[in-house]
Amino acid sequence: MQPSDSKHDTSVAYYDEESNYIDKALAANLAEAFAARKPTLVLGEDKAIRVVCAVMEDNRKVFLAQRGPKKSNPGLWEFVGGKIEQGESALRAIVREVKEELNITVEPGLLLAGQSFWQGNIHVTLIPIIVVQTGGKVKLNEHQASGWFTVREALALPMSEGDHLIAKSLFRTKAIQ
């Protein structure tokens, strides 16, 4: 079956788990439909947010902070960070968030593979960024405790879903071991 429209690329075969083959014209129509749609995660009551988290490493250990009792998810351990504000870059957001939460300055470095998940009706994209402390002394402004942990130790702590996904990714890729 050939598409009636010459703008479809029929030179590529697409495979499907069940039938092992999808017609080239159907695949081209699907590709066109996906390309034309406007991506949005805001549906009804749902919303989407982007969040940054700081991966600070020292001597093969990562810095984690424990959420305070009056915060959402109290007592859970996390990589420090927060929401990216409107018009703000991920790199600026991580510098701002670490300053607000720990009263230190950091230099952002490598952006690691992000994680996406649903938290209730909110779609969260968590962007981990390796940072290096450049000034100040840690003062917990929003957390009740903090510490340095191996990635294996971090995985044993009670963490939010997103932070656990980041720790698992660090462990699996041996980024910090």
Backbone as ProteinMPNN parsed JSONL, in Angstrom:
{"seq_chain_A": "MQPSDSKHDTSVAYYDEESNYIDKALAANLAEAFAARKPTLVLGEDKAIRVVCAVMEDNRKVFLAQRGPKKSNPGLWEFVGGKIEQGESALRAIVREVKEELNITVEPGLLLAGQSFWQGNIHVTLIPIIVVQTGGKVKLNEHQASGWFTVREALALPMSEGDHLIAKSLFRTKAIQ", "coords_chain_A": {"N_chain_A": [[0.848, -1.176, 0.0], [0.795, 2.067, -1.009], [1.323, 5.442, -0.091], [-0.935, 8.072, -1.002], [-0.008, 10.575, -1.149], [2.846, 12.317, -2.085], [4.648, 13.351, -0.262], [5.262, 11.673, 1.824], [7.664, 9.537, 3.283], [8.432, 6.543, 2.04], [10.421, 4.76, 2.201], [11.29, 3.591, 4.479], [10.951, 0.973, 6.747], [8.78, 0.209, 9.418], [8.618, -1.323, 12.561], [6.573, -3.383, 14.638], [5.707, -4.71, 17.844], [3.631, -6.685, 18.004], [2.591, -7.354, 15.361], [4.885, -7.336, 13.898], [5.247, -5.755, 11.702], [4.499, -2.615, 10.353], [2.57, -0.946, 8.035], [4.151, 1.097, 5.623], [2.969, 3.497, 4.733], [1.077, 3.978, 6.72], [2.808, 4.308, 8.871], [4.119, 6.632, 8.061], [1.979, 8.431, 8.085], [1.381, 8.377, 10.833], [3.768, 9.398, 11.873], [3.676, 11.967, 10.802], [1.39, 12.943, 12.059], [2.182, 12.936, 14.774], [4.291, 14.752, 14.64], [2.95, 17.078, 13.993], [1.321, 17.621, 16.162], [0.818, 19.63, 19.066], [2.967, 19.583, 21.703], [1.931, 19.034, 24.966], [1.508, 18.88, 28.436], [-0.374, 19.708, 30.07], [-3.401, 19.048, 31.071], [-6.696, 19.455, 31.71], [-7.026, 19.339, 35.098], [-4.411, 18.709, 35.476], [-0.885, 19.498, 35.618], [2.369, 20.611, 34.528], [5.72, 20.607, 35.678], [9.103, 21.771, 35.857], [11.99, 20.726, 37.469], [15.039, 21.267, 39.186], [17.909, 19.541, 40.48], [20.662, 19.379, 42.721], [23.613, 17.655, 42.293], [26.0, 17.068, 44.333], [29.265, 16.078, 44.798], [31.728, 14.486, 46.761], [34.667, 12.941, 47.46], [33.681, 10.48, 46.482], [31.123, 10.434, 47.507], [27.732, 11.568, 47.847], [25.903, 14.59, 48.442], [23.141, 14.884, 50.499], [19.982, 16.087, 51.699], [17.641, 16.195, 54.387], [14.197, 16.523, 54.303], [12.318, 19.023, 56.011], [10.016, 18.88, 58.889], [7.709, 20.379, 58.423], [7.416, 20.61, 55.745], [6.282, 19.476, 52.461], [6.219, 15.951, 51.939], [7.634, 15.223, 54.401], [10.655, 14.438, 56.16], [11.808, 12.879, 54.179], [14.721, 12.111, 52.251], [16.738, 14.031, 50.006], [18.173, 15.255, 46.913], [19.315, 18.487, 46.885], [17.339, 21.174, 45.651], [14.962, 22.649, 43.347], [11.978, 24.141, 41.867], [12.101, 25.339, 38.506], [11.899, 28.652, 37.658], [9.65, 30.76, 35.745], [11.021, 31.684, 32.652], [13.594, 31.251, 33.499], [16.797, 29.694, 33.344], [17.903, 26.256, 33.624], [20.435, 26.081, 34.76], [20.773, 28.565, 36.064], [18.68, 28.324, 37.849], [19.5, 26.203, 39.538], [21.715, 27.302, 40.853], [20.461, 29.408, 42.237], [18.556, 27.984, 43.829], [20.204, 26.316, 45.468], [21.593, 28.263, 46.887], [19.453, 29.476, 48.272], [18.521, 27.305, 49.848], [20.761, 26.155, 51.14], [22.557, 28.146, 51.686], [24.997, 28.458, 50.335], [27.356, 29.014, 47.668], [27.483, 27.76, 44.363], [29.035, 26.252, 41.509], [27.63, 25.42, 38.533], [27.819, 22.406, 36.619], [27.997, 19.653, 34.621], [24.988, 18.601, 33.081], [22.929, 15.984, 33.939], [21.23, 12.962, 32.841], [17.807, 13.477, 32.787], [14.812, 12.781, 34.739], [11.463, 11.752, 34.436], [8.253, 11.829, 35.906], [5.059, 11.173, 37.463], [3.557, 13.025, 40.015], [1.051, 12.793, 41.893], [-1.336, 14.786, 40.35], [0.54, 16.127, 38.913], [2.945, 16.457, 36.462], [6.263, 15.829, 36.63], [9.44, 16.894, 35.641], [12.577, 16.078, 36.387], [15.691, 17.48, 36.668], [18.889, 16.64, 37.024], [21.906, 18.179, 38.096], [25.342, 18.322, 38.084], [27.175, 19.908, 40.552], [29.623, 22.155, 41.946], [30.772, 23.202, 45.019], [31.541, 26.554, 45.676], [31.738, 28.53, 47.519], [31.028, 29.736, 50.87], [29.435, 28.312, 53.832], [27.673, 25.4, 54.646], [24.39, 25.928, 55.62], [21.454, 24.895, 56.899], [18.51, 25.902, 55.654], [15.97, 25.035, 55.002], [15.807, 22.393, 55.592], [16.014, 19.52, 57.834], [18.192, 17.937, 58.416], [21.405, 16.861, 57.129], [23.813, 15.237, 55.001], [26.687, 13.308, 53.844], [26.743, 10.692, 51.578], [27.423, 7.425, 50.292], [26.441, 6.32, 47.037], [25.157, 3.878, 47.185], [24.431, 3.833, 49.918], [22.7, 6.009, 49.886], [20.612, 5.007, 48.344], [19.394, 3.352, 50.168], [18.086, 5.011, 51.873], [15.025, 6.687, 52.915], [13.48, 8.174, 50.263], [12.104, 10.596, 47.954], [10.239, 9.721, 44.988], [11.402, 10.802, 42.595], [14.017, 11.607, 43.417], [15.011, 9.158, 44.202], [15.05, 7.859, 41.74], [17.066, 9.343, 40.484], [19.28, 8.699, 42.123], [19.378, 5.924, 41.633], [20.044, 5.984, 38.931], [22.585, 7.169, 39.051], [23.923, 5.123, 40.396], [23.587, 2.95, 38.654], [24.9, 3.818, 36.333], [27.363, 4.14, 37.304], [28.346, 6.652, 37.771], [29.085, 7.997, 40.058], [30.936, 6.369, 42.265]], "CA_chain_A": [[0.0, 0.0, 0.0], [1.582, 3.28, -1.139], [0.538, 6.631, 0.25], [-1.344, 8.844, -2.164], [0.68, 11.849, -1.074], [4.272, 12.072, -2.341], [5.51, 13.891, 0.787], [5.573, 10.624, 2.79], [8.843, 8.722, 3.004], [8.031, 5.129, 2.086], [11.616, 3.931, 2.088], [11.636, 3.063, 5.787], [9.986, 0.032, 7.333], [8.621, 0.361, 10.863], [8.241, -2.604, 13.149], [5.667, -3.38, 15.767], [5.881, -5.935, 18.631], [2.608, -7.698, 17.753], [2.507, -7.83, 13.976], [6.231, -7.254, 13.358], [5.348, -4.854, 10.561], [3.479, -1.592, 10.17], [2.594, -0.428, 6.681], [4.95, 2.307, 5.49], [2.091, 4.659, 4.613], [0.524, 4.198, 8.053], [3.894, 4.844, 9.681], [4.341, 8.01, 7.638], [0.851, 9.211, 8.593], [1.556, 8.494, 12.281], [4.884, 10.308, 12.103], [3.199, 13.312, 10.488], [0.446, 13.323, 13.108], [2.937, 13.248, 15.985], [5.073, 15.961, 14.407], [2.047, 18.215, 13.912], [0.622, 17.914, 17.417], [1.521, 20.53, 19.968], [3.191, 18.85, 22.942], [1.478, 19.658, 26.197], [1.206, 17.955, 29.515], [-1.386, 20.339, 30.894], [-4.701, 18.541, 30.663], [-7.658, 19.588, 32.793], [-6.446, 19.729, 36.385], [-2.997, 18.334, 35.506], [0.073, 20.52, 35.203], [3.74, 20.126, 34.375], [6.754, 21.472, 36.238], [10.496, 21.343, 35.692], [12.686, 20.865, 38.742], [16.468, 20.966, 39.153], [18.484, 19.065, 41.737], [22.113, 19.483, 42.754], [24.392, 16.467, 42.621], [27.305, 17.48, 44.85], [30.059, 14.876, 45.081], [33.003, 14.686, 47.424], [35.256, 11.675, 47.871], [32.758, 9.409, 46.068], [29.87, 10.515, 48.267], [26.842, 12.633, 47.398], [25.279, 15.365, 49.503], [21.681, 14.804, 50.567], [19.37, 16.803, 52.812], [16.368, 15.603, 54.81], [13.14, 17.534, 54.314], [11.827, 19.401, 57.33], [8.713, 18.328, 59.282], [6.586, 21.209, 57.952], [7.445, 20.597, 54.278], [5.652, 18.301, 51.856], [7.11, 14.78, 52.041], [8.552, 15.433, 55.52], [11.553, 13.362, 56.551], [12.449, 12.208, 53.048], [16.019, 12.631, 51.845], [16.697, 14.513, 48.622], [19.192, 16.111, 46.345], [18.783, 19.838, 47.066], [16.939, 21.829, 44.409], [13.601, 23.167, 43.329], [11.337, 24.461, 40.59], [12.65, 26.347, 37.598], [10.93, 29.726, 37.507], [9.345, 31.211, 34.381], [12.088, 32.42, 31.992], [14.881, 30.954, 34.131], [17.47, 28.503, 32.83], [18.16, 25.225, 34.635], [21.69, 26.404, 35.449], [20.511, 29.672, 37.003], [17.783, 27.822, 38.892], [20.208, 25.392, 40.523], [22.521, 28.223, 41.65], [19.516, 30.102, 43.123], [17.973, 27.051, 44.797], [21.215, 25.897, 46.445], [21.842, 29.436, 47.736], [18.289, 29.624, 49.15], [18.34, 26.182, 50.76], [21.967, 25.79, 51.896], [23.355, 29.342, 51.933], [26.318, 28.335, 49.722], [27.402, 29.256, 46.232], [27.952, 26.611, 43.591], [29.287, 26.384, 40.069], [27.001, 24.285, 37.863], [28.618, 21.718, 35.613], [27.331, 18.746, 33.7], [23.591, 18.21, 33.263], [22.785, 14.539, 33.79], [19.954, 12.538, 32.254], [16.663, 13.801, 33.63], [13.808, 11.764, 35.027], [10.094, 12.257, 34.42], [7.317, 10.997, 36.659], [3.855, 11.85, 37.933], [3.385, 13.171, 41.453], [-0.361, 13.178, 41.905], [-1.739, 15.252, 39.02], [1.608, 16.981, 38.407], [4.009, 15.775, 35.732], [7.523, 16.443, 37.046], [10.691, 16.57, 34.967], [13.648, 16.357, 37.334], [16.939, 17.668, 35.936], [20.036, 16.664, 37.937], [23.051, 18.931, 37.611], [26.518, 18.214, 38.938], [27.621, 21.227, 40.98], [30.79, 22.213, 42.816], [30.664, 24.3, 45.981], [32.595, 27.545, 45.467], [31.804, 29.476, 48.621], [30.08, 29.647, 51.961], [29.375, 27.134, 54.694], [26.3, 24.891, 54.603], [23.431, 26.27, 56.673], [20.182, 24.331, 56.476], [17.413, 26.86, 55.761], [14.686, 24.379, 54.768], [15.94, 20.959, 55.881], [16.299, 19.222, 59.237], [19.472, 17.236, 58.525], [22.097, 16.669, 55.849], [24.976, 14.373, 55.134], [27.359, 12.776, 52.664], [26.439, 9.274, 51.504], [27.727, 6.733, 49.044], [25.194, 6.137, 46.287], [24.514, 2.684, 47.751], [23.8, 4.266, 51.164], [21.583, 6.884, 49.516], [19.496, 4.176, 47.871], [18.741, 2.719, 51.321], [17.364, 6.038, 52.628], [13.701, 7.034, 52.386], [13.598, 9.287, 49.321], [10.981, 10.766, 47.031], [10.398, 8.923, 43.761], [12.342, 11.424, 41.669], [15.375, 11.54, 43.942], [15.413, 7.747, 44.148], [15.376, 7.583, 40.334], [18.377, 9.947, 40.214], [20.282, 7.871, 42.812], [19.494, 4.667, 40.88], [20.758, 6.281, 37.689], [23.994, 7.354, 39.419], [24.447, 3.817, 40.74], [23.604, 2.102, 37.456], [25.906, 4.3, 35.375], [28.632, 4.25, 38.041], [28.81, 8.031, 37.649], [29.764, 8.272, 41.326], [31.036, 5.07, 42.964]], "C_chain_A": [[0.892, 1.237, 0.0], [0.728, 4.478, -0.75], [0.212, 7.409, -1.011], [-0.604, 10.179, -2.218], [2.18, 11.614, -1.202], [5.175, 12.611, -1.238], [5.856, 12.861, 1.854], [6.798, 9.836, 2.347], [8.445, 7.258, 3.151], [9.241, 4.208, 2.012], [12.004, 3.272, 3.408], [10.545, 2.123, 6.277], [9.962, 0.248, 8.836], [8.109, -0.949, 11.425], [7.435, -2.426, 14.413], [5.803, -4.705, 16.499], [4.887, -7.034, 18.255], [2.653, -8.251, 16.327], [3.862, -7.886, 13.286], [6.349, -6.345, 12.148], [4.197, -3.871, 10.578], [3.652, -1.065, 8.762], [3.328, 0.908, 6.628], [4.084, 3.559, 5.416], [1.48, 5.0, 5.968], [1.584, 4.821, 8.954], [4.158, 6.305, 9.331], [3.223, 8.909, 8.15], [0.96, 9.413, 10.103], [2.663, 9.488, 12.609], [4.455, 11.759, 11.854], [2.25, 13.808, 11.575], [1.173, 13.706, 14.397], [3.731, 14.533, 15.82], [4.191, 17.2, 14.436], [1.411, 18.572, 15.253], [1.474, 18.821, 18.292], [1.712, 19.799, 21.289], [2.727, 19.652, 24.141], [1.184, 18.584, 27.215], [0.131, 18.525, 30.416], [-2.756, 19.939, 30.365], [-5.663, 18.661, 31.839], [-6.986, 20.124, 34.044], [-4.946, 19.441, 36.453], [-2.117, 19.523, 35.123], [1.456, 19.901, 35.153], [4.692, 21.131, 34.998], [8.123, 20.882, 35.923], [11.23, 21.68, 36.974], [14.152, 20.509, 38.538], [16.883, 20.397, 40.499], [20.002, 19.036, 41.608], [22.734, 18.154, 43.141], [25.784, 16.969, 43.002], [28.045, 16.221, 45.273], [31.358, 15.277, 45.754], [33.495, 13.326, 47.9], [34.297, 10.494, 47.654], [31.488, 9.328, 46.903], [29.064, 11.684, 47.732], [26.208, 13.306, 48.607], [23.767, 15.235, 49.392], [21.198, 15.589, 51.772], [18.012, 16.164, 53.107], [15.334, 16.717, 54.96], [12.628, 17.771, 55.741], [10.423, 18.891, 57.603], [7.515, 19.121, 58.771], [6.524, 21.309, 56.432], [6.609, 19.438, 53.752], [6.672, 17.166, 51.872], [8.109, 14.922, 53.19], [9.39, 14.194, 55.816], [12.23, 12.638, 55.409], [13.766, 12.906, 52.712], [15.966, 13.012, 50.378], [17.994, 15.178, 48.225], [18.585, 17.515, 46.398], [18.432, 20.437, 45.714], [15.529, 22.35, 44.502], [13.143, 23.505, 41.924], [12.111, 25.516, 39.81], [11.566, 27.4, 37.4], [10.762, 30.114, 36.043], [10.496, 32.052, 33.826], [13.477, 32.151, 32.539], [15.489, 29.702, 33.503], [17.669, 27.512, 33.973], [19.416, 25.562, 35.432], [21.515, 27.551, 36.44], [19.638, 29.193, 38.156], [18.551, 27.031, 39.95], [21.091, 26.274, 41.413], [21.623, 28.926, 42.678], [19.001, 29.181, 44.213], [18.977, 26.623, 45.866], [21.525, 27.054, 47.396], [20.696, 29.606, 48.739], [18.24, 28.537, 50.22], [19.543, 25.89, 51.645], [22.88, 26.969, 52.224], [24.803, 29.21, 51.432], [26.22, 28.699, 48.249], [27.979, 28.025, 45.549], [28.19, 27.016, 42.154], [28.638, 25.189, 39.394], [27.908, 23.703, 36.797], [27.734, 20.921, 34.683], [25.872, 18.509, 34.067], [23.505, 16.724, 32.996], [21.433, 14.222, 33.178], [18.828, 12.791, 33.241], [15.725, 12.622, 33.81], [12.446, 12.432, 35.009], [9.186, 11.285, 35.14], [6.113, 11.846, 37.046], [3.868, 11.876, 39.448], [1.982, 13.719, 41.635], [-0.768, 13.575, 40.499], [-0.695, 16.187, 38.403], [2.658, 16.123, 37.711], [5.304, 16.524, 36.017], [8.654, 15.959, 36.145], [11.802, 17.035, 35.889], [14.98, 16.363, 36.589], [18.099, 17.716, 36.934], [21.231, 17.368, 37.293], [24.203, 18.743, 38.595], [26.974, 19.631, 39.259], [28.838, 21.091, 41.89], [30.616, 23.422, 43.731], [31.836, 25.242, 45.788], [32.694, 28.54, 46.606], [30.754, 29.219, 49.678], [30.205, 28.361, 52.754], [27.921, 26.699, 54.759], [25.535, 25.295, 55.857], [22.078, 25.793, 56.174], [19.048, 25.331, 56.725], [16.043, 26.207, 55.637], [14.689, 22.903, 55.142], [16.28, 20.746, 57.346], [17.632, 18.511, 59.446], [20.102, 17.152, 57.145], [23.273, 15.746, 56.089], [25.526, 13.956, 53.786], [27.201, 11.264, 52.687], [26.994, 8.679, 50.22], [26.396, 6.564, 48.313], [24.439, 4.921, 46.822], [23.792, 3.039, 49.056], [22.575, 5.13, 50.873], [20.37, 6.071, 49.09], [18.748, 3.496, 49.008], [17.933, 3.724, 52.15], [15.957, 6.227, 52.078], [13.813, 8.304, 51.541], [12.305, 9.409, 48.518], [11.272, 9.953, 45.763], [11.455, 9.503, 42.835], [13.784, 11.34, 42.136], [15.898, 10.108, 43.931], [15.798, 7.361, 42.718], [16.756, 8.147, 39.975], [19.474, 9.105, 40.86], [20.48, 6.542, 42.077], [20.281, 4.876, 39.595], [22.248, 6.473, 37.971], [24.647, 6.01, 39.719], [24.626, 2.947, 39.491], [24.694, 2.52, 36.48], [27.294, 4.399, 35.997], [29.228, 5.648, 37.9], [29.566, 8.453, 38.908], [29.784, 6.951, 42.086], [32.141, 5.085, 43.982]], "O_chain_A": [[1.672, 1.428, 0.933], [-0.465, 4.516, -1.053], [0.982, 7.407, -1.971], [-0.594, 10.835, -3.26], [2.73, 10.78, -0.482], [6.378, 12.353, -1.271], [6.679, 13.151, 2.723], [6.944, 9.51, 1.169], [8.156, 6.792, 4.253], [9.096, 3.007, 1.785], [12.945, 2.479, 3.452], [9.359, 2.448, 6.223], [11.007, 0.446, 9.456], [7.259, -1.603, 10.821], [7.594, -1.454, 15.152], [5.997, -5.737, 15.856], [5.266, -8.204, 18.193], [2.741, -9.461, 16.12], [3.969, -8.436, 12.19], [7.446, -6.175, 11.615], [3.048, -4.255, 10.794], [4.771, -0.769, 8.343], [3.139, 1.756, 7.501], [4.445, 4.586, 5.991], [1.376, 6.173, 6.328], [1.297, 5.748, 9.71], [4.396, 7.123, 10.219], [3.482, 10.025, 8.601], [0.665, 10.498, 10.604], [2.519, 10.317, 13.507], [4.827, 12.661, 12.604], [2.307, 14.975, 11.963], [0.816, 14.694, 15.04], [3.834, 15.321, 16.759], [4.638, 18.265, 14.862], [1.004, 19.716, 15.454], [2.703, 18.773, 18.25], [0.731, 19.43, 21.935], [3.094, 20.816, 24.302], [0.675, 17.512, 26.886], [-0.24, 17.907, 31.413], [-3.207, 20.438, 29.334], [-5.453, 18.019, 32.868], [-6.443, 21.229, 34.046], [-4.277, 19.881, 37.388], [-2.543, 20.427, 34.406], [1.683, 18.807, 35.67], [4.509, 22.342, 34.873], [8.281, 19.674, 35.747], [11.107, 22.786, 37.5], [14.475, 19.57, 37.811], [16.294, 20.721, 41.53], [20.554, 18.718, 40.554], [22.42, 17.594, 44.192], [26.624, 17.253, 42.148], [27.513, 15.398, 46.016], [32.001, 16.259, 45.382], [32.808, 12.643, 48.66], [34.13, 9.637, 48.522], [30.857, 8.274, 46.99], [29.618, 12.663, 47.231], [26.003, 12.686, 49.651], [23.189, 15.449, 48.327], [21.924, 15.738, 52.755], [17.33, 15.665, 52.212], [15.562, 17.713, 55.646], [12.524, 16.849, 56.551], [9.709, 18.509, 56.676], [6.411, 18.582, 58.696], [5.673, 22.014, 55.891], [6.266, 18.523, 54.501], [7.875, 17.42, 51.824], [9.311, 14.758, 52.978], [8.911, 13.063, 55.737], [13.147, 11.85, 55.643], [13.905, 14.119, 52.867], [15.242, 12.398, 49.595], [18.794, 15.601, 49.059], [17.439, 17.7, 45.988], [19.151, 20.228, 44.736], [14.966, 22.48, 45.589], [13.813, 23.205, 40.936], [12.688, 26.446, 40.374], [10.442, 27.074, 37.016], [11.623, 29.832, 35.21], [10.906, 33.028, 34.455], [14.445, 32.763, 32.088], [14.771, 28.759, 33.171], [17.61, 27.883, 35.145], [19.457, 25.354, 36.645], [22.059, 27.501, 37.543], [19.829, 29.604, 39.301], [18.278, 27.176, 41.142], [21.202, 26.015, 42.611], [21.982, 29.027, 43.851], [19.003, 29.545, 45.389], [18.634, 26.572, 47.047], [21.702, 26.833, 48.594], [20.939, 29.852, 49.921], [17.945, 28.826, 51.38], [19.381, 25.429, 52.775], [23.861, 26.814, 52.953], [25.722, 29.775, 52.025], [25.138, 28.692, 47.662], [28.848, 27.342, 46.091], [27.623, 27.988, 41.654], [29.039, 24.052, 39.645], [28.671, 24.423, 36.153], [26.834, 21.461, 34.04], [25.554, 18.246, 35.227], [23.953, 16.248, 31.953], [20.592, 15.106, 33.014], [18.893, 12.366, 34.394], [15.832, 11.605, 33.124], [12.287, 13.546, 35.507], [9.325, 10.069, 35.005], [6.147, 13.074, 36.968], [4.156, 10.867, 40.092], [1.745, 14.924, 41.547], [-0.577, 12.808, 39.555], [-1.001, 16.946, 37.484], [3.193, 15.182, 38.296], [5.433, 17.704, 35.691], [8.806, 14.759, 35.916], [11.955, 18.229, 36.144], [15.352, 15.374, 35.956], [18.278, 18.722, 37.62], [21.525, 17.179, 36.112], [24.051, 18.978, 39.793], [27.141, 20.457, 38.362], [29.053, 20.054, 42.517], [30.345, 24.529, 43.266], [32.987, 24.808, 45.738], [33.644, 29.321, 46.657], [29.734, 28.577, 49.428], [30.963, 27.455, 52.407], [27.03, 27.534, 54.911], [25.962, 25.046, 56.985], [21.608, 26.246, 55.131], [18.673, 25.576, 57.871], [15.052, 26.762, 56.113], [13.663, 22.234, 55.017], [16.766, 21.652, 58.023], [18.145, 18.493, 60.565], [19.436, 17.343, 56.128], [23.676, 15.504, 57.227], [24.93, 14.208, 52.738], [27.489, 10.622, 53.697], [27.034, 9.343, 49.185], [25.336, 6.661, 48.932], [23.211, 4.94, 46.9], [22.665, 2.595, 49.278], [21.542, 4.999, 51.529], [19.237, 6.406, 49.435], [17.594, 3.102, 48.839], [17.176, 3.325, 53.034], [15.714, 5.959, 50.901], [14.19, 9.366, 52.037], [11.524, 8.463, 48.416], [12.41, 9.556, 45.512], [12.315, 8.773, 42.343], [14.678, 11.037, 41.345], [17.08, 9.871, 43.682], [16.761, 6.622, 42.51], [17.522, 7.51, 39.252], [20.49, 8.823, 40.224], [21.61, 6.083, 41.915], [21.094, 4.032, 39.217], [23.086, 5.99, 37.21], [25.796, 5.78, 39.339], [25.658, 2.305, 39.298], [25.339, 1.67, 35.867], [28.273, 4.7, 35.315], [30.447, 5.818, 37.908], [30.56, 9.174, 38.834], [28.732, 6.471, 42.508], [32.368, 4.083, 44.661]]}, "name": "protein", "num_of_chains": 1, "seq": "MQPSDSKHDTSVAYYDEESNYIDKALAANLAEAFAARKPTLVLGEDKAIRVVCAVMEDNRKVFLAQRGPKKSNPGLWEFVGGKIEQGESALRAIVREVKEELNITVEPGLLLAGQSFWQGNIHVTLIPIIVVQTGGKVKLNEHQASGWFTVREALALPMSEGDHLIAKSLFRTKAIQ"}
